[in-house]
Amino acid sequence: MTNRSLIFWDFMAKRYSRQPIADEEAYQKKLEVTRGYFKPDMKVMEFGSGTGSTAITHSPYVKHILAIDGSTKMTEIARGKADKENIRNVTFKTSTIDEFDVLDQTYDVVMGLSILHLLKNKEEVITKVYKMLKTGGIFVTSTTCMGNTMKFAKFIAPIGRLFGLVLRVFTTKELKKSMTDAGFLIDHEWQPPGKNKAVFIVAKKPGRK
């Protein structure tokens, strides 16, 4: 993310944390599907973790979650939530995925939710995720694919730049190709009914642990 976009998210953090989930039913289904892949001994990493709600919700089902976000304010709110709920197996860290450095084959699960369309280097990030996953590990994403149905998608990116945001316009087909080009196999795909809903994908790094 650019410095301008991080400033934007710092500014929006408190307001963002107070917003209700737009589609609670779809969110709960995504949580349920993700938990179907979890095991108690798993190490999980989430990037673009925002104010931490998803990481905290998943915390009882795995050994540890490292949740990173480039916004300092988002991370502060997330830590406050975890402290309030006495969550001890989630670590929140201020970092972008580009800045994050880790050995290959470190994590069992990586989550990138509502973030890939905000990255200028989506393909590089997907490749980086592939490397940090253990053999047989999974990459869980929920991504707004604005190229699917939006007639005026070509105007979205310039508008985003006015606020310092990078908004990538691509289709579900193009997103899946980016994942398979990196080596992933698509293990699960679902899109809630309704216009412009995010596409939920679980991609797997081939092989057995």
Wavefront OBJ file of the C-alpha trace (Angstrom):
o trace
v 0.000 0.000 0.000
v 1.085 3.579 -0.578
v 1.763 6.040 2.234
v -1.317 8.014 1.202
v -3.535 4.955 1.476
v -2.164 4.152 4.948
v -2.927 7.714 6.042
v -6.446 7.229 4.704
v -6.960 4.022 6.704
v -5.525 5.614 9.854
v -8.086 8.385 9.420
v -10.914 5.891 8.821
v -9.991 3.405 11.572
v -12.424 4.471 14.294
v -15.306 4.902 11.880
v -14.490 1.575 10.234
v -14.478 -0.231 13.591
v -18.003 0.998 14.341
v -19.505 -0.081 11.031
v -21.715 -3.188 11.092
v -20.867 -6.083 8.802
v -22.601 -5.452 5.484
v -23.718 -9.074 4.978
v -23.676 -10.931 8.288
v -25.007 -14.189 6.809
v -22.291 -14.321 4.149
v -19.620 -13.414 6.711
v -20.683 -16.240 9.001
v -20.611 -18.717 6.133
v -17.064 -17.661 5.236
v -16.018 -18.097 8.864
v -17.576 -21.560 8.934
v -15.890 -22.697 5.721
v -12.518 -21.384 6.917
v -12.824 -23.216 10.228
v -13.406 -26.423 8.327
v -9.737 -26.251 7.341
v -8.415 -25.355 10.797
v -6.675 -27.716 13.229
v -5.721 -26.899 16.839
v -1.968 -26.971 16.162
v -2.028 -24.588 13.181
v -0.072 -21.361 12.784
v -2.102 -18.759 10.895
v -1.172 -15.415 9.403
v -3.608 -12.708 8.278
v -2.590 -9.627 6.299
v -4.796 -6.587 5.950
v -6.365 -7.598 9.256
v -8.025 -4.233 9.905
v -9.459 -3.901 13.400
v -8.937 -7.586 14.148
v -12.461 -8.985 14.360
v -11.883 -11.983 12.084
v -8.593 -12.981 13.707
v -10.139 -12.767 17.173
v -13.176 -14.780 16.081
v -10.950 -17.549 14.679
v -8.574 -17.609 17.660
v -10.195 -20.520 19.587
v -9.688 -22.895 16.663
v -5.910 -22.634 16.060
v -2.633 -22.459 17.974
v -1.642 -18.901 17.026
v -2.579 -16.114 14.619
v -0.256 -13.321 13.547
v -2.398 -10.509 12.168
v -0.747 -7.603 10.351
v -2.081 -4.339 8.991
v -0.287 -1.308 7.610
v -2.473 1.107 9.579
v -1.164 1.909 13.054
v -4.615 3.043 14.180
v -6.280 -0.162 12.951
v -3.693 -2.221 14.827
v -4.226 -0.235 18.027
v -7.973 -0.874 17.898
v -7.378 -4.586 17.229
v -5.067 -4.902 20.238
v -7.649 -3.167 22.386
v -10.302 -5.684 21.319
v -8.014 -8.622 22.054
v -7.095 -7.261 25.485
v -10.750 -6.664 26.325
v -11.634 -10.257 25.401
v -8.466 -11.670 27.018
v -7.292 -13.200 23.732
v -3.725 -14.406 24.149
v -3.006 -16.413 20.995
v -3.382 -13.543 18.505
v -0.520 -11.122 17.903
v -1.291 -7.863 16.125
v 1.543 -6.140 14.314
v 1.704 -2.971 12.227
v 3.134 -4.013 8.870
v 2.162 -4.175 5.239
v 2.474 -7.470 3.410
v 5.302 -5.962 1.361
v 7.271 -5.137 4.517
v 6.566 -8.477 6.167
v 9.496 -10.892 6.161
v 9.235 -14.552 7.079
v 10.912 -17.836 6.217
v 9.369 -19.999 3.513
v 6.911 -22.689 4.650
v 6.159 -21.050 8.001
v 2.348 -21.003 8.061
v -0.438 -23.547 7.713
v -2.997 -20.913 6.717
v -2.715 -17.384 5.331
v -5.765 -15.127 5.147
v -6.073 -12.023 2.977
v -9.613 -10.717 3.268
v -10.902 -7.634 1.446
v -7.345 -6.655 0.557
v -6.131 -8.039 -2.797
v -8.046 -5.431 -4.827
v -6.282 -2.710 -2.805
v -2.782 -3.851 -3.764
v -0.863 -2.603 -6.773
v 1.242 -5.793 -6.827
v -1.420 -8.465 -6.347
v 0.488 -11.132 -8.287
v 3.680 -10.613 -6.289
v 1.767 -10.867 -3.022
v 0.037 -14.093 -4.074
v 3.435 -15.588 -4.932
v 4.804 -14.438 -1.580
v 1.889 -16.098 0.217
v 2.529 -19.329 -1.696
v 6.130 -19.358 -0.479
v 5.291 -18.684 3.167
v 2.751 -21.523 3.272
v 3.689 -25.046 4.247
v 3.072 -27.827 1.742
v -0.666 -28.494 1.806
v -1.346 -25.087 3.352
v -4.234 -22.876 2.313
v -4.746 -19.261 1.280
v -8.164 -17.860 2.224
v -9.350 -14.779 0.358
v -12.491 -12.707 0.011
v -12.025 -10.269 -2.839
v -14.097 -7.656 -4.619
v -13.675 -8.454 -8.302
v -14.887 -5.176 -9.787
v -14.292 -6.334 -13.330
v -17.130 -8.884 -13.149
v -20.195 -6.734 -13.543
v -19.455 -3.063 -12.995
v -20.117 -1.185 -16.222
v -18.057 1.769 -15.089
v -15.183 -0.186 -13.535
v -12.627 1.775 -15.561
v -13.601 4.911 -13.644
v -13.184 3.344 -10.204
v -9.375 3.355 -10.064
v -9.008 7.099 -10.824
v -11.583 7.916 -8.138
v -9.684 5.779 -5.648
v -6.457 7.610 -6.410
v -8.088 10.859 -5.296
v -8.149 9.364 -1.788
v -4.710 7.793 -2.089
v -6.140 4.323 -2.666
v -5.045 1.723 -5.165
v -8.137 0.014 -6.578
v -7.355 -2.866 -8.899
v -10.065 -3.825 -11.369
v -10.055 -7.515 -12.324
v -12.492 -10.384 -12.801
v -12.872 -13.570 -10.784
v -11.374 -15.474 -13.704
v -8.321 -13.211 -13.672
v -7.940 -13.553 -9.891
v -8.089 -17.342 -10.097
v -5.510 -17.311 -12.899
v -3.169 -15.232 -10.722
v -3.496 -17.898 -8.034
v -3.016 -20.890 -10.299
v -0.095 -19.182 -12.033
v 1.549 -18.939 -8.599
v 1.052 -22.693 -8.122
v -2.186 -22.820 -6.124
v -5.094 -25.176 -6.683
v -8.573 -23.725 -6.153
v -10.115 -25.860 -3.403
v -13.268 -23.861 -2.689
v -15.060 -20.985 -4.423
v -18.250 -19.209 -3.413
v -19.928 -15.904 -4.131
v -22.977 -14.734 -2.168
v -26.049 -13.854 -4.244
v -26.332 -10.181 -5.081
v -24.640 -7.568 -7.197
v -20.895 -7.036 -6.786
v -20.500 -9.356 -3.806
v -16.948 -10.362 -2.915
v -15.721 -13.713 -4.203
v -14.598 -16.113 -1.467
v -11.806 -18.485 -2.480
v -9.777 -21.083 -0.618
v -6.644 -21.939 -2.587
v -4.362 -24.809 -1.641
v -0.620 -25.275 -1.993
v -0.330 -28.764 -3.515
v 1.152 -31.695 -1.672
v 0.866 -33.373 1.685
v 2.331 -32.181 4.954
l 1 2 3 4 5 6 7 8 9 10 11 12 13 14 15 16 17 18 19 20 21 22 23 24 25 26 27 28 29 30 31 32 33 34 35 36 37 38 39 40 41 42 43 44 45 46 47 48 49 50 51 52 53 54 55 56 57 58 59 60 61 62 63 64 65 66 67 68 69 70 71 72 73 74 75 76 77 78 79 80 81 82 83 84 85 86 87 88 89 90 91 92 93 94 95 96 97 98 99 100 101 102 103 104 105 106 107 108 109 110 111 112 113 114 115 116 117 118 119 120 121 122 123 124 125 126 127 128 129 130 131 132 133 134 135 136 137 138 139 140 141 142 143 144 145 146 147 148 149 150 151 152 153 154 155 156 157 158 159 160 161 162 163 164 165 166 167 168 169 170 171 172 173 174 175 176 177 178 179 180 181 182 183 184 185 186 187 188 189 190 191 192 193 194 195 196 197 198 199 200 201 202 203 204 205 206 207 208 209
